[in-house]
């Protein structure tokens, strides 16, 4: 399994930013299901949405992707 890296293009938009329809669907489902996660996840999502500096967003994304990747490796 490869590490989950996000490709960033010259103009600074990642490949994930180019999928607005997909994210609209995710947003609708995520708002409904946010209560089923631990409070720490809810607080982290709120921080990302409201308070996180733009400069930190890519770092936060990489940290979360890395943690998920490590967890998946552990479960294999």
N, C-alpha and C positions, 0 to 999 in steps of 0.2 A: 504494500500500500504506500502510495506517495504522500508526501506532506501536502496539506491543503493550502497551496499558495494562490493568492488572488493576482491575476494579471492586471497591471495598470498600464493604460495606454498613454501616449504622449500628452494628450490633453488632460490627463489626470482622472479619467473616468474608468472605473474598473469594469470588468466584464459583467459583474452582477448589476451594475447600474444601467445596463442596456436592456434590461428585461422588466419594464414597468408593469406589463399586464400580469406577469407572474407574481410580482410583489403586491399588486392590488389584491389578488386572491389570498396571498399569505396574510396580508394585513387584516382582511375580514375574518379569517379563521383565527388569527392570533389574538385578536381583541376578545373573541368569545372564549378562548381557551386559556387565557393568561392566568386565571384564578386557580387552575389545576397544578401550577408549578409552585415551588417553594417561594417564600417571601423574598429571599435574596435575589432570585431571578427576576421577579417583578420589579424590585428596586433597581437592578442593573439595567433593565430595559428602560425604565423611566429615566435613569441617569443618561443613557445614550440618547434618548429622544429629546430631552430637555436641557441638560446641563453640560454634557461633554463638549469640550472644545473640538472644533473641526479637525485640528491637528492630531487629536488623540484617537479619532474614530478608526483609522486604519490600524493603529497599534492594538486597539481593543478587539477589532475584527480578527487580527492575526492571533492574538492570545486565545480567543474563544475557539477559533478553528484548530489551533494547535492542541488545546485541551480535549476537544472532541476527537481529533485524530488519535491522540495518545490513548484515550478511553476505548476507542474501537480496536486499536492494536492489542490492548490488554484483554479484550473479550474474545479475540480470535484464538 
